[in-house]
Amino acid sequence: MEAAEAVEVIQREMTVFARRARASAGRMHPELSLVSYTLLGHLETSGGCRATDLAAHYALDKSTVSRQVAALERAGLVERRADPEDHRVQVVRLTPAGRRILAQVTESRRAAFAQRLAHWPEEDLRRFAGYLERSNAWPASGGTEQRGPAGARAVARTPYG
């Protein structure tokens, strides 16, 4: 297979992968979209952050993140609190209900992946995991890294994206 053909196959298969991920997210928790799941995961990993930091991390428009955070807040999964270091800034954090839902969905997703990949040889799993990590480590935004607060890489990996 030529390199150009391989890139085309990768693009096509990643599109199918993304469609399936969105569809399965809805089945695992109907009120929790894949975007919401990833935002909750990032909030858990980071301990909370500003909505603008979420937008930078995922290279999303601030208005998109604002709508997602507002919906999560209405559902009782996140809360906004004043930043102790700068009371003008609000930090978004998981609520106990948000932690419970995230844990449930994460466990369901792990089980689904484990079932789907159960027949893969261990070496294939390791290789696939390495390729995904390498692909996701590629800098965002046209080949340049985005930096968040304190110089943190905006494309840093979490278990949720």
N, C-alpha and C positions, 0 to 999 in steps of 0.2 A: 504494500500500500504506500503510495506516494505521500509526502508530508502534507500537501494541500488537501488531498482526499482525507487524510487522518484528521486534519483540523475540521473539515466539514462534518465528519462523523461525530467528533467530539461536540461540536456546536449543536448538532441535531439531538444527540443523546442527552446533553445537559439540559436542553429545552424540555425534553420528555421528563427528565428527572425533576425539573422545577415544577412542571404541571402536576406530576404525581405528588410531590411534596405539599403543594397547596391543597390538593384534593384530600390527601390523607390527614392534613391538619384539621380540616373541617369535620372529618369523621371522628377524630380523637377527642375533640372538644368543640362542639358546634359554634360556641360563642367566641372561640379563640382562633383568629386567623394566624397564618404562618408568620406574618409581620408582627403581630402582637406577641406571639410565642417568642420570637427572636428578641423583641424589645424586653420582655420580661426576663429572659435569660441573661441579657446583657446587664440589666439592673441587678440581678442576683449576683453576677460575677463581680460587678464594679462596686456593689454596695450602695448604688444610687448615683445619679448624675443629673445634669441639666438636660432639658429636652434638646437644646442646641448641640450638646455633646452627642446625643443619640443620632441626631441628623447627620452630624459630621462623620461619626463612626460608620454609619451605613450608607453614606453618600446619598441621603434622601433630602427632599425639600423640607424646610422647617415646618411649613404648613401641614404636610403629610404627617410628620411626627406629632405635631400638635393635636391633630384630629385623633390619631391613634392613642396618644396619652390621655386625651379627654375621655375617650370611650373606655379605656382601661380604668380610669378614675371613677367614672359613673358605675362601672361594674364592681367597684370596690377592690380591684386588684392592685392598684397603685395609689399613692398619695403624694401630694406635693408639700414640701416643708421648706421654710426659710433656711438658707445655707448658714450654718453657725459662723462662718468666716466672713460672709457678706450677705446681710439680711435683705439686700435688694434682689438677690438671686434665689430662685426656687429650685430645690433638688427633688427629683422624682425618685421615690423608693417603693419597693414592694411592700404590700400589706401582708399580714399573715394569710389571708385568703389567696392572695397572689402567689405566695410561696407554695401553698397547698396545690393550687391548680397547676402551677409550673411543674411541681414534682410529679403529679399524676400524668400530665401530658408527656413529660420527659420519659417516664417509665414506659408508657405506651409506645412512644416512638422507638425507644431502645429495643423493646420486645419485637416490634414490627421489623426493624432492621435486622435483628438477630435471626428472625424467622426467614426473612428474604435471603440472607447471606449464609444460612446454616450449612449449605452444601458446598460452599466455596472452600478450596484448600487454604490452609492458614497462610501460606506464602502469598497467595493471591490477595487475601485480605490485607496483609501488611503492605504489599505493593500498592494496592488501591488507596489505602489510607495515606500512604506517603505521597502519592500523586495528588490526592485531594488537598492535603496540607500545602504542598508546593504550589498548586494552582491558587489556593485561597490566600497565600502569602504574597502574591503578586501585588504591587502597589496599586491602589485605587486611583481614580480620576485621571485617566489618560497617562498613566505611567509615573505619576508623582505621588508620593505619600502625603496624606493629610495628617496634620498633627492636631491633637486636642489639647486639653488643659495640661499644663506642666510638661508639654512636649510628648505626651503619650501618642503612640502610633494610632491613628484612627482606623487602621485596618487590622488591629490586633485581633487574634482569633479567640473565640470563646467556644464552649461546647454548643452554643446556640447560633453561631454565625458571626 
